[in-house]
Amino acid sequence: MAYVAERPGGVTSVELARVFLAPAAASEALCERLIAGVLESESRVIRTPDGVWVLARPAPVADADDGFTVIECCEVVASGGRVPLEWAAVRVDPRGHIGERRGGVIRPERALPGALVPPHLRGRLREGVSLADAFSAAAEFVTGAVVSVHPGSFQDGVVRLLRSSGRRTEQLYLGRLARRAIGRDIRTMEDLAGRLGVAMREPQSAAERADFIAELLAAMISQKEKLGLGDPSGWVERQRPVGENVDFSRFDFDRDFIEGLPQSPGVYTMYDASGKPIYVGKAANLRRRVGDYFRARVQRDDKEQRILEDLYAIDVEETGSELAAILLEQQRIKELKPAINIQFDVHDRTASQRAPTRRWVVVLPAVTPEEAEVFLFHGNRALRRVVIPRDDPGRLRPIIEEFFFGPPPPPPSPEEEEALRLAWSWLERHRDAANAFDVELAGGLDETMRLLARYLSEHPSSGRVFHV
């Protein structure tokens, strides 16, 4: 926006693309497509007839003070998606008076083999206007907020067109408003009509549907005091969810504690006021995951609600990787037996059927950058973890020689078997992001150590690397 503002004569798509998005060698056609895609729904800029982008002049924001325009569309399902065939619009003023109507048939841009065209539209489609002309006619008719019962692509398209021309408007969904302001039990148009005392009917055409929704809207306006809806000028804002904030006064920590948590993998343990552990969880990013519990929510699931009701204190343990966090979480749950984990959690313990025959070395970060945590997988029989300095791979040689090239490990205990399933499951999902290699393909102990040394020498933040 600043770049365009500094150039009152306008900026071409090619210039914008080559400055911000594409290399200088990009074709003009590609630049046009890129910039059109980015700026299509951006109301702060417009494209002049000369084809250059300039800042849009400030325009008044349309809201419920201007009344409402109910827009509905009749669509059919065809190959490639939904195709609009008819639109209708009805104005409703801020006092609840239903006014002028507008609408028409939309000529489909392609054949509709197998589509179930409504009877009232059969034989009329050829006389319709193009979809672009329908958008333009609807946008020209709109006054105030655009209203529908459910979100729809035609209504969204009209609003995008209005905003691209510098004219602001808002969308009001009666279903959302009714659930938020009247009652959560309102799930359908029939529920809303019953609450308002409006006779329910089954509209067949877009015009009939727009008339019915306009009648519902008018009834909501006339009954706004009884329903506790307040003035219609605030309905657009009221339909939006309002999150419930968490009261930190019940905890022995505050929001600063949450915001100060490390952005690293780890395990968090939650305790009640008596010191009893109530929940253990793992995180790829402790600050983000733990912070999720304390963000404003419109509605919380049963587990999260239970945690916040019982919570008093939190303890965190950093790990170098998400895999280490998963295994530590399993260990802490076994040790502490927190009630909420037992009640709610079911862990993913599936693993590839090829795991019993595979031997892998996986190199992941440790808590400190100078070290790495090496995971040794021996099929479904054993998992070994060793934290070593990155500059001392030789320390692992005797361990690797015994683990991979000595006698097979004994069968695992139930706890070790569970840890193996968790670890293999993680490796299957993250193999393309992990620094790992197959010992069988390495070709012996010396080659295994050579590859390990190269992986350890990579900086832990450099992402996945390949050595062959």
Kinemage of the C-alpha trace (Angstrom):
@kinemage 1
@onewidth
@group {chain A} dominant
@subgroup {mainchain}
@vectorlist {calphas} color= white
{ca met a 1} P 0.000 0.000 0.000
{ca ala a 2} L 2.850 2.394 0.794
{ca tyr a 3} L 4.482 1.670 -2.575
{ca val a 4} L 1.266 2.506 -4.435
{ca ala a 5} L 0.628 5.595 -2.291
{ca glu a 6} L 4.033 7.016 -3.230
{ca arg a 7} L 3.105 6.793 -6.938
{ca pro a 8} L -0.073 8.817 -7.490
{ca gly a 9} L 0.094 8.177 -11.236
{ca gly a 10} L -0.488 4.479 -10.634
{ca val a 11} L 1.572 1.289 -10.749
{ca thr a 12} L 1.358 -1.484 -13.347
{ca ser a 13} L 0.914 -5.142 -12.458
{ca val a 14} L 4.292 -5.905 -14.022
{ca glu a 15} L 6.060 -3.399 -11.774
{ca leu a 16} L 4.323 -4.630 -8.633
{ca ala a 17} L 5.011 -8.266 -9.427
{ca arg a 18} L 8.678 -7.731 -10.208
{ca val a 19} L 9.251 -5.620 -7.092
{ca phe a 20} L 7.412 -7.845 -4.614
{ca leu a 21} L 6.597 -11.278 -6.020
{ca ala a 22} L 8.426 -12.455 -9.129
{ca pro a 23} L 11.939 -12.402 -10.638
{ca ala a 24} L 12.667 -9.865 -13.349
{ca ala a 25} L 12.519 -12.602 -15.978
{ca ala a 26} L 8.826 -13.320 -15.300
{ca ser a 27} L 6.593 -12.746 -18.302
{ca glu a 28} L 4.105 -9.884 -18.354
{ca ala a 29} L 1.227 -12.373 -18.535
{ca leu a 30} L 2.456 -14.123 -15.393
{ca cys a 31} L 2.850 -10.773 -13.602
{ca glu a 32} L -0.724 -9.835 -14.545
{ca arg a 33} L -2.088 -13.110 -13.150
{ca leu a 34} L -0.076 -12.865 -9.949
{ca ile a 35} L -1.103 -9.311 -9.096
{ca ala a 36} L -4.738 -9.811 -10.113
{ca gly a 37} L -4.900 -12.836 -7.801
{ca val a 38} L -3.388 -10.925 -4.883
{ca leu a 39} L -5.339 -7.675 -5.251
{ca glu a 40} L -8.676 -9.011 -6.503
{ca ser a 41} L -10.397 -8.706 -3.110
{ca glu a 42} L -8.277 -5.845 -1.701
{ca ser a 43} L -10.604 -2.872 -1.255
{ca arg a 44} L -7.825 -0.331 -0.609
{ca val a 45} L -6.684 -0.313 -4.251
{ca ile a 46} L -8.546 -0.207 -7.553
{ca arg a 47} L -7.548 -0.697 -11.176
{ca thr a 48} L -8.131 2.244 -13.496
{ca pro a 49} L -9.320 1.909 -17.110
{ca asp a 50} L -5.683 2.436 -18.124
{ca gly a 51} L -4.774 -0.791 -16.323
{ca val a 52} L -2.753 0.684 -13.453
{ca trp a 53} L -3.353 0.240 -9.742
{ca val a 54} L -4.074 3.298 -7.560
{ca leu a 55} L -5.303 3.831 -4.029
{ca ala a 56} L -9.083 3.787 -3.765
{ca arg a 57} L -10.778 6.940 -2.530
{ca pro a 58} L -12.208 6.521 0.958
{ca ala a 59} L -15.814 5.393 0.769
{ca pro a 60} L -18.489 5.325 3.442
{ca val a 61} L -18.858 1.982 5.140
{ca ala a 62} L -22.288 0.453 4.589
{ca asp a 63} L -23.790 -1.006 7.749
{ca ala a 64} L -27.153 -1.830 9.254
{ca asp a 65} L -27.984 1.896 9.622
{ca asp a 66} L -28.584 1.821 5.851
{ca gly a 67} L -30.882 -1.182 6.096
{ca phe a 68} L -30.296 -4.618 4.619
{ca thr a 69} L -30.363 -6.382 1.266
{ca val a 70} L -31.336 -10.044 1.338
{ca ile a 71} L -29.611 -11.952 -1.488
{ca glu a 72} L -30.343 -15.549 -2.408
{ca cys a 73} L -29.209 -17.778 -5.261
{ca cys a 74} L -30.525 -20.984 -6.806
{ca glu a 75} L -27.712 -23.392 -7.700
{ca val a 76} L -27.380 -26.863 -9.196
{ca val a 77} L -24.642 -29.412 -8.672
{ca ala a 78} L -22.775 -30.238 -11.878
{ca ser a 79} L -19.433 -31.761 -12.736
{ca gly a 80} L -16.799 -29.364 -11.452
{ca gly a 81} L -18.883 -27.864 -8.658
{ca arg a 82} L -21.995 -25.800 -8.021
{ca val a 83} L -23.389 -23.620 -10.823
{ca pro a 84} L -25.622 -20.574 -10.051
{ca leu a 85} L -28.746 -20.344 -12.245
{ca glu a 86} L -30.895 -17.679 -10.584
{ca trp a 87} L -30.507 -14.815 -8.125
{ca ala a 88} L -32.935 -12.653 -6.198
{ca ala a 89} L -32.601 -9.714 -3.802
{ca val a 90} L -35.009 -7.908 -1.465
{ca arg a 91} L -34.418 -4.699 0.490
{ca val a 92} L -35.434 -4.418 4.145
{ca asp a 93} L -35.137 -1.022 5.840
{ca pro a 94} L -33.911 -0.511 9.440
{ca arg a 95} L -37.533 -0.399 10.697
{ca gly a 96} L -38.322 -3.836 9.257
{ca his a 97} L -40.268 -2.740 6.172
{ca ile a 98} L -39.829 -4.990 3.130
{ca gly a 99} L -39.186 -2.957 -0.016
{ca glu a 100} L -38.016 -3.269 -3.602
{ca arg a 101} L -37.105 -6.592 -5.219
{ca arg a 102} L -34.658 -7.477 -7.968
{ca gly a 103} L -33.380 -10.681 -9.594
{ca gly a 104} L -33.051 -12.757 -12.711
{ca val a 105} L -31.909 -15.909 -14.458
{ca ile a 106} L -28.188 -16.622 -14.899
{ca arg a 107} L -27.085 -18.213 -18.158
{ca pro a 108} L -24.684 -21.117 -17.424
{ca glu a 109} L -21.266 -20.793 -19.015
{ca arg a 110} L -21.085 -24.503 -19.836
{ca ala a 111} L -23.311 -27.500 -20.407
{ca leu a 112} L -24.881 -29.129 -17.356
{ca pro a 113} L -25.065 -32.864 -18.129
{ca gly a 114} L -26.922 -34.741 -15.405
{ca ala a 115} L -27.695 -31.623 -13.353
{ca leu a 116} L -31.187 -31.430 -11.835
{ca val a 117} L -32.443 -28.063 -13.064
{ca pro a 118} L -35.470 -26.835 -11.031
{ca pro a 119} L -38.747 -27.014 -12.991
{ca his a 120} L -39.341 -23.253 -12.893
{ca leu a 121} L -36.001 -22.641 -14.655
{ca arg a 122} L -36.256 -25.240 -17.413
{ca gly a 123} L -36.410 -23.599 -20.782
{ca arg a 124} L -35.438 -20.193 -19.395
{ca leu a 125} L -31.671 -20.482 -19.040
{ca arg a 126} L -30.845 -19.272 -22.562
{ca glu a 127} L -32.547 -15.959 -21.862
{ca gly a 128} L -30.483 -15.340 -18.749
{ca val a 129} L -27.563 -12.961 -18.263
{ca ser a 130} L -23.941 -13.923 -17.679
{ca leu a 131} L -22.704 -14.545 -14.162
{ca ala a 132} L -20.579 -11.370 -14.323
{ca asp a 133} L -23.634 -9.301 -15.271
{ca ala a 134} L -25.639 -10.904 -12.462
{ca phe a 135} L -22.929 -9.953 -9.978
{ca ser a 136} L -22.939 -6.374 -11.291
{ca ala a 137} L -26.733 -6.054 -11.139
{ca ala a 138} L -26.869 -7.436 -7.591
{ca ala a 139} L -24.016 -5.196 -6.427
{ca glu a 140} L -25.688 -2.123 -7.906
{ca phe a 141} L -28.912 -2.970 -6.020
{ca val a 142} L -27.291 -3.550 -2.605
{ca thr a 143} L -28.042 -1.133 0.206
{ca gly a 144} L -26.608 -1.734 3.669
{ca ala a 145} L -25.493 -5.151 4.838
{ca val a 146} L -25.878 -8.237 2.619
{ca val a 147} L -28.068 -10.823 4.378
{ca ser a 148} L -28.500 -14.569 3.986
{ca val a 149} L -29.351 -17.488 6.228
{ca his a 150} L -26.217 -19.463 5.297
{ca pro a 151} L -22.919 -18.410 3.682
{ca gly a 152} L -23.103 -18.624 -0.107
{ca ser a 153} L -20.688 -18.188 -3.003
{ca phe a 154} L -22.970 -15.786 -4.902
{ca gln a 155} L -23.348 -13.470 -1.901
{ca asp a 156} L -19.597 -13.642 -1.293
{ca gly a 157} L -18.965 -12.739 -4.933
{ca val a 158} L -21.233 -9.697 -4.734
{ca val a 159} L -19.460 -8.475 -1.603
{ca arg a 160} L -16.027 -8.960 -3.219
{ca leu a 161} L -17.183 -6.976 -6.239
{ca leu a 162} L -18.422 -4.133 -4.034
{ca arg a 163} L -15.182 -4.016 -2.079
{ca ser a 164} L -13.011 -4.141 -5.208
{ca ser a 165} L -14.783 -1.003 -6.449
{ca gly a 166} L -14.083 0.828 -3.201
{ca arg a 167} L -17.575 0.402 -1.749
{ca arg a 168} L -17.566 -1.280 1.631
{ca thr a 169} L -20.336 -3.542 2.830
{ca glu a 170} L -20.753 -6.194 5.484
{ca gln a 171} L -22.405 -9.612 5.533
{ca leu a 172} L -25.045 -10.656 8.043
{ca tyr a 173} L -25.901 -14.339 8.473
{ca leu a 174} L -29.220 -14.718 10.267
{ca gly a 175} L -28.345 -18.223 11.454
{ca arg a 176} L -25.174 -17.058 13.192
{ca leu a 177} L -26.877 -14.042 14.717
{ca ala a 178} L -29.786 -16.127 15.976
{ca arg a 179} L -27.538 -18.742 17.599
{ca arg a 180} L -25.321 -16.141 19.248
{ca ala a 181} L -27.989 -13.656 20.353
{ca ile a 182} L -31.214 -15.662 20.707
{ca gly a 183} L -30.293 -19.256 21.566
{ca arg a 184} L -27.840 -22.040 20.691
{ca asp a 185} L -30.761 -24.402 20.067
{ca ile a 186} L -31.613 -22.586 16.806
{ca arg a 187} L -30.097 -24.876 14.189
{ca thr a 188} L -32.393 -24.587 11.170
{ca met a 189} L -34.642 -22.074 9.392
{ca glu a 190} L -37.580 -23.985 10.847
{ca asp a 191} L -36.247 -23.403 14.381
{ca leu a 192} L -35.822 -19.685 13.673
{ca ala a 193} L -39.241 -19.343 12.040
{ca gly a 194} L -40.881 -21.090 14.999
{ca arg a 195} L -39.160 -18.787 17.500
{ca leu a 196} L -40.286 -15.715 15.507
{ca gly a 197} L -43.829 -16.926 14.867
{ca val a 198} L -43.349 -16.953 11.072
{ca ala a 199} L -45.129 -19.656 9.086
{ca met a 200} L -42.581 -22.143 7.773
{ca arg a 201} L -42.572 -22.908 4.062
{ca glu a 202} L -40.312 -24.586 1.539
{ca pro a 203} L -39.216 -21.952 -1.018
{ca gln a 204} L -38.563 -23.351 -4.500
{ca ser a 205} L -37.084 -20.370 -6.339
{ca ala a 206} L -34.447 -17.826 -5.386
{ca ala a 207} L -37.159 -15.146 -5.264
{ca glu a 208} L -39.329 -17.190 -2.888
{ca arg a 209} L -36.311 -17.892 -0.672
{ca ala a 210} L -35.293 -14.220 -0.590
{ca asp a 211} L -38.868 -13.226 0.314
{ca phe a 212} L -38.952 -15.781 3.135
{ca ile a 213} L -35.614 -14.651 4.559
{ca ala a 214} L -36.731 -11.013 4.280
{ca glu a 215} L -39.839 -11.957 6.295
{ca leu a 216} L -37.655 -13.586 8.971
{ca leu a 217} L -35.422 -10.517 9.066
{ca ala a 218} L -38.400 -8.162 9.355
{ca ala a 219} L -39.791 -10.265 12.227
{ca met a 220} L -36.425 -10.123 14.028
{ca ile a 221} L -36.380 -6.323 13.684
{ca ser a 222} L -39.948 -5.949 14.971
{ca gln a 223} L -39.242 -8.278 17.936
{ca lys a 224} L -35.722 -7.016 18.725
{ca glu a 225} L -36.580 -5.840 22.277
{ca lys a 226} L -38.389 -9.053 23.231
{ca leu a 227} L -35.552 -11.177 21.828
{ca gly a 228} L -32.827 -9.043 23.414
{ca leu a 229} L -31.240 -8.352 20.033
{ca gly a 230} L -30.636 -4.646 20.513
{ca asp a 231} L -30.537 -2.117 17.704
{ca pro a 232} L -30.076 -3.570 14.183
{ca ser a 233} L -27.091 -1.271 13.626
{ca gly a 234} L -25.099 -3.581 15.919
{ca trp a 235} L -26.175 -6.905 14.443
{ca val a 236} L -23.264 -7.287 12.039
{ca glu a 237} L -20.834 -7.034 14.941
{ca arg a 238} L -22.964 -9.117 17.271
{ca gln a 239} L -23.005 -12.111 14.939
{ca arg a 240} L -19.248 -12.453 15.352
{ca pro a 241} L -18.039 -14.802 18.088
{ca val a 242} L -17.002 -13.250 21.382
{ca gly a 243} L -14.409 -15.300 23.185
{ca glu a 244} L -14.551 -15.989 26.892
{ca asn a 245} L -11.350 -14.932 28.643
{ca val a 246} L -9.652 -17.142 31.215
{ca asp a 247} L -9.520 -15.858 34.808
{ca phe a 248} L -5.859 -16.153 35.903
{ca ser a 249} L -6.618 -15.220 39.517
{ca arg a 250} L -7.354 -18.902 40.247
{ca phe a 251} L -3.829 -20.028 39.285
{ca asp a 252} L -0.412 -19.646 40.883
{ca phe a 253} L 0.906 -18.209 37.567
{ca asp a 254} L -0.103 -15.307 35.347
{ca arg a 255} L -0.175 -14.571 31.626
{ca asp a 256} L 3.460 -13.424 31.729
{ca phe a 257} L 4.418 -16.973 32.741
{ca ile a 258} L 2.651 -18.367 29.652
{ca glu a 259} L 4.203 -15.796 27.332
{ca gly a 260} L 7.633 -16.552 28.786
{ca leu a 261} L 7.540 -20.286 28.066
{ca pro a 262} L 10.180 -21.548 25.602
{ca gln a 263} L 9.228 -22.049 21.967
{ca ser a 264} L 10.773 -25.501 21.963
{ca pro a 265} L 9.464 -29.069 22.211
{ca gly a 266} L 8.707 -30.441 25.623
{ca val a 267} L 6.217 -31.841 28.103
{ca tyr a 268} L 3.905 -29.906 30.394
{ca thr a 269} L 2.364 -31.265 33.575
{ca met a 270} L -0.691 -29.608 35.106
{ca tyr a 271} L -1.506 -29.829 38.829
{ca asp a 272} L -4.520 -29.003 40.984
{ca ala a 273} L -4.351 -26.903 44.159
{ca ser a 274} L -3.455 -29.957 46.269
{ca gly a 275} L -0.430 -30.735 44.090
{ca lys a 276} L -2.025 -33.730 42.399
{ca pro a 277} L -1.170 -34.090 38.686
{ca ile a 278} L -4.292 -33.796 36.556
{ca tyr a 279} L -2.937 -33.760 33.005
{ca val a 280} L 0.294 -34.394 31.065
{ca gly a 281} L 0.733 -33.245 27.480
{ca lys a 282} L 3.480 -32.944 24.887
{ca ala a 283} L 4.169 -30.035 22.559
{ca ala a 284} L 6.270 -29.268 19.505
{ca asn a 285} L 6.217 -25.655 20.782
{ca leu a 286} L 5.551 -25.288 24.516
{ca arg a 287} L 4.586 -21.605 24.441
{ca arg a 288} L 2.091 -22.069 21.619
{ca arg a 289} L 0.559 -25.319 22.897
{ca val a 290} L 0.211 -24.339 26.546
{ca gly a 291} L -0.946 -20.872 25.510
{ca asp a 292} L -3.792 -22.449 23.511
{ca tyr a 293} L -5.510 -23.389 26.776
{ca phe a 294} L -5.703 -19.748 27.843
{ca arg a 295} L -6.849 -18.057 24.631
{ca ala a 296} L -10.336 -16.610 24.536
{ca arg a 297} L -12.806 -19.215 23.284
{ca val a 298} L -16.414 -19.116 22.232
{ca gln a 299} L -16.749 -22.757 23.279
{ca arg a 300} L -14.315 -25.237 24.823
{ca asp a 301} L -14.374 -28.997 24.508
{ca asp a 302} L -15.044 -31.153 27.556
{ca lys a 303} L -11.379 -32.022 28.169
{ca glu a 304} L -10.152 -28.435 28.040
{ca gln a 305} L -13.008 -27.250 30.244
{ca arg a 306} L -12.207 -29.924 32.835
{ca ile a 307} L -8.499 -28.985 32.810
{ca leu a 308} L -9.215 -25.294 33.428
{ca glu a 309} L -11.670 -26.091 36.215
{ca asp a 310} L -9.095 -28.166 38.137
{ca leu a 311} L -5.869 -26.373 37.179
{ca tyr a 312} L -3.679 -24.516 39.670
{ca ala a 313} L -0.010 -24.935 38.603
{ca ile a 314} L 2.017 -25.946 35.540
{ca asp a 315} L 5.478 -27.489 35.244
{ca val a 316} L 7.312 -27.771 31.911
{ca glu a 317} L 10.256 -29.902 30.791
{ca glu a 318} L 12.089 -28.961 27.592
{ca thr a 319} L 13.252 -31.595 25.127
{ca gly a 320} L 15.350 -31.290 22.001
{ca ser a 321} L 12.744 -32.770 19.646
{ca glu a 322} L 9.101 -33.694 19.366
{ca leu a 323} L 10.023 -37.397 19.406
{ca ala a 324} L 11.775 -36.951 22.739
{ca ala a 325} L 8.686 -35.107 24.000
{ca ile a 326} L 6.390 -37.962 22.937
{ca leu a 327} L 8.488 -40.519 24.777
{ca leu a 328} L 8.802 -38.318 27.875
{ca glu a 329} L 5.048 -37.759 27.865
{ca gln a 330} L 4.481 -41.514 27.834
{ca gln a 331} L 6.896 -41.923 30.732
{ca arg a 332} L 5.258 -39.179 32.821
{ca ile a 333} L 1.753 -40.540 32.214
{ca lys a 334} L 2.908 -43.985 33.400
{ca glu a 335} L 4.530 -42.476 36.496
{ca leu a 336} L 1.885 -39.923 37.501
{ca lys a 337} L -1.374 -41.489 36.205
{ca pro a 338} L -3.139 -38.117 35.759
{ca ala a 339} L -6.917 -38.496 35.858
{ca ile a 340} L -7.777 -36.425 32.780
{ca asn a 341} L -5.334 -38.321 30.541
{ca ile a 342} L -6.885 -41.608 31.616
{ca gln a 343} L -10.397 -40.293 30.955
{ca phe a 344} L -9.874 -38.579 27.601
{ca asp a 345} L -6.654 -39.465 25.780
{ca val a 346} L -6.095 -42.208 23.242
{ca his a 347} L -2.597 -42.153 21.704
{ca asp a 348} L -1.715 -43.071 18.145
{ca arg a 349} L 0.483 -46.149 18.438
{ca thr a 350} L 0.257 -47.502 14.905
{ca ala a 351} L 3.499 -48.237 13.069
{ca ser a 352} L 4.566 -49.707 9.757
{ca gln a 353} L 4.487 -53.476 9.439
{ca arg a 354} L 8.025 -53.210 8.021
{ca ala a 355} L 9.353 -51.882 11.334
{ca pro a 356} L 10.409 -55.311 12.747
{ca thr a 357} L 13.032 -55.736 10.003
{ca arg a 358} L 14.397 -52.196 9.899
{ca arg a 359} L 17.413 -50.727 11.680
{ca trp a 360} L 17.680 -46.964 11.669
{ca val a 361} L 19.856 -44.213 13.102
{ca val a 362} L 17.992 -40.935 13.693
{ca val a 363} L 19.842 -37.752 14.657
{ca leu a 364} L 17.732 -35.048 16.313
{ca pro a 365} L 18.549 -31.886 18.280
{ca ala a 366} L 19.151 -32.047 22.017
{ca val a 367} L 18.187 -29.317 24.470
{ca thr a 368} L 21.569 -27.602 23.995
{ca pro a 369} L 22.813 -26.811 20.449
{ca glu a 370} L 26.258 -28.283 21.125
{ca glu a 371} L 24.721 -31.734 21.623
{ca ala a 372} L 22.508 -34.081 19.626
{ca glu a 373} L 20.188 -36.882 20.664
{ca val a 374} L 20.736 -40.049 18.660
{ca phe a 375} L 17.893 -42.602 18.464
{ca leu a 376} L 18.847 -46.174 17.520
{ca phe a 377} L 15.942 -48.301 16.193
{ca his a 378} L 16.372 -52.070 16.051
{ca gly a 379} L 13.138 -53.227 14.457
{ca asn a 380} L 10.436 -53.969 17.001
{ca arg a 381} L 12.928 -55.257 19.558
{ca ala a 382} L 14.781 -52.242 20.968
{ca leu a 383} L 15.101 -48.461 21.044
{ca arg a 384} L 18.200 -46.790 22.442
{ca arg a 385} L 18.678 -43.045 23.044
{ca val a 386} L 22.016 -41.336 23.619
{ca val a 387} L 22.817 -37.631 24.013
{ca ile a 388} L 26.367 -36.887 22.817
{ca pro a 389} L 28.460 -33.843 21.860
{ca arg a 390} L 28.194 -33.114 18.153
{ca asp a 391} L 31.979 -33.041 17.826
{ca asp a 392} L 32.524 -36.474 19.446
{ca pro a 393} L 30.751 -39.168 17.370
{ca gly a 394} L 33.364 -41.750 18.382
{ca arg a 395} L 31.715 -41.989 21.799
{ca leu a 396} L 28.852 -43.879 20.111
{ca arg a 397} L 30.974 -46.442 18.247
{ca pro a 398} L 30.951 -49.211 20.902
{ca ile a 399} L 27.235 -48.677 21.532
{ca ile a 400} L 26.378 -48.893 17.823
{ca glu a 401} L 28.640 -51.887 17.311
{ca glu a 402} L 26.948 -53.827 20.128
{ca phe a 403} L 23.407 -52.624 19.294
{ca phe a 404} L 23.401 -53.218 15.525
{ca phe a 405} L 26.275 -55.628 14.826
{ca gly a 406} L 26.203 -57.829 17.930
{ca pro a 407} L 23.675 -60.430 19.076
{ca pro a 408} L 20.001 -59.404 18.588
{ca pro a 409} L 18.521 -57.540 21.550
{ca pro a 410} L 16.152 -59.439 23.853
{ca pro a 411} L 12.380 -58.982 23.401
{ca pro a 412} L 11.161 -55.682 24.865
{ca ser a 413} L 9.127 -55.268 28.027
{ca pro a 414} L 5.538 -53.980 27.649
{ca glu a 415} L 6.708 -50.432 28.461
{ca glu a 416} L 9.572 -50.663 25.945
{ca glu a 417} L 7.226 -52.089 23.322
{ca glu a 418} L 4.850 -49.174 23.759
{ca ala a 419} L 7.719 -46.683 23.437
{ca leu a 420} L 8.859 -48.448 20.252
{ca arg a 421} L 5.396 -48.202 18.711
{ca leu a 422} L 5.213 -44.509 19.530
{ca ala a 423} L 8.694 -43.864 18.136
{ca trp a 424} L 8.127 -45.836 14.916
{ca ser a 425} L 4.781 -44.085 14.428
{ca trp a 426} L 6.487 -40.690 14.751
{ca leu a 427} L 9.287 -41.705 12.371
{ca glu a 428} L 6.797 -42.953 9.762
{ca arg a 429} L 5.004 -39.579 9.826
{ca his a 430} L 8.164 -37.439 9.898
{ca arg a 431} L 10.675 -39.485 7.899
{ca asp a 432} L 10.906 -36.774 5.243
{ca ala a 433} L 11.800 -34.191 7.899
{ca ala a 434} L 14.198 -36.256 10.040
{ca asn a 435} L 17.951 -36.681 9.623
{ca ala a 436} L 18.052 -40.466 9.484
{ca phe a 437} L 19.569 -43.365 7.599
{ca asp a 438} L 19.152 -47.109 7.309
{ca val a 439} L 22.066 -49.070 8.761
{ca glu a 440} L 21.544 -51.860 6.210
{ca leu a 441} L 22.129 -49.401 3.371
{ca ala a 442} L 25.108 -47.753 5.069
{ca gly a 443} L 27.221 -50.878 4.490
{ca gly a 444} L 28.852 -51.785 7.792
{ca leu a 445} L 30.106 -50.223 11.029
{ca asp a 446} L 32.703 -47.899 9.487
{ca glu a 447} L 30.259 -46.442 6.972
{ca thr a 448} L 27.604 -46.098 9.690
{ca met a 449} L 30.043 -44.080 11.805
{ca arg a 450} L 31.080 -41.954 8.816
{ca leu a 451} L 27.474 -41.048 8.052
{ca leu a 452} L 26.741 -40.394 11.713
{ca ala a 453} L 29.705 -38.006 11.960
{ca arg a 454} L 28.467 -36.037 8.945
{ca tyr a 455} L 24.942 -35.764 10.322
{ca leu a 456} L 26.267 -34.635 13.710
{ca ser a 457} L 28.349 -31.929 12.036
{ca glu a 458} L 25.264 -30.274 10.533
{ca his a 459} L 23.887 -27.276 12.398
{ca pro a 460} L 20.662 -28.312 14.169
{ca ser a 461} L 18.671 -25.467 12.578
{ca ser a 462} L 19.698 -26.248 9.005
{ca gly a 463} L 16.767 -28.567 8.325
{ca arg a 464} L 16.940 -32.027 6.843
{ca val a 465} L 20.147 -33.022 5.087
{ca phe a 466} L 21.050 -35.987 2.897
{ca his a 467} L 24.379 -37.801 2.866
{ca val a 468} L 25.023 -40.857 0.756
